[in-house]
């Protein structure tokens, strides 16, 4: 999944729950500025930040690591 898709999912979920960015920032413990930058595609949140936002919105954040082959 690409970064833009993650942003769209988070924003759509927040809006479907009628939660403002300010409220989500409070519920997730993520700074409002960080949240606004993330939703605008300008931020680079840590995995912990994404987890906090996901938890507050009832979303599951999972990471898949795939091998690209063997290193030479």
C-alpha positions in Angstrom: 0.0 0.0 0.0 1.3 3.4 -0.9 1.5 6.4 1.5 -1.2 8.3 -0.4 -3.6 5.4 0.1 -2.9 5.3 3.8 -3.7 9.1 4.0 -6.9 8.6 2.1 -8.1 5.7 4.3 -7.3 7.6 7.5 -9.0 10.8 6.3 -12.1 9.0 5.0 -12.4 7.1 8.3 -12.1 10.2 10.3 -14.7 12.0 8.2 -17.1 9.0 8.2 -17.0 9.1 12.1 -17.6 12.9 12.0 -14.4 13.5 14.0 -12.5 16.7 13.5 -8.7 16.8 13.2 -8.7 18.5 16.6 -10.7 15.8 18.3 -8.6 13.1 16.6 -5.4 14.8 17.8 -6.7 14.7 21.4 -8.0 11.1 21.2 -4.8 9.8 19.6 -2.3 11.8 21.6 -0.8 13.0 18.3 -0.1 16.7 17.8 -2.6 18.6 15.7 0.2 20.0 13.5 1.5 16.5 13.0 -1.9 15.2 12.1 -2.6 18.1 9.7 0.8 17.6 8.0 0.1 13.9 7.6 -3.4 14.4 6.1 -2.0 16.9 3.7 0.8 14.5 2.6 3.5 16.8 3.9 4.3 14.9 7.0 6.3 11.7 7.6 4.8 10.1 10.6 6.5 7.3 12.5 4.9 3.9 12.7 4.0 4.6 16.3 2.2 7.8 15.2 0.3 5.8 12.6 -0.6 3.2 15.2 -1.9 5.9 17.6 -4.1 7.4 14.8 -5.3 4.0 13.7 -6.2 3.0 17.3 -8.2 6.2 17.8 -10.1 5.5 14.6 -10.6 1.8 15.1 -8.2 0.9 12.3 -5.7 -1.9 12.3 -2.2 -1.0 11.3 -0.2 -3.9 10.0 3.2 -4.1 8.4 4.4 -6.7 5.9 8.1 -7.2 5.2 8.9 -9.0 2.0 12.3 -10.3 0.9 13.4 -8.8 -2.4 15.8 -11.6 -3.0 19.3 -12.4 -1.7 22.0 -9.8 -1.2 25.3 -10.3 -3.1 
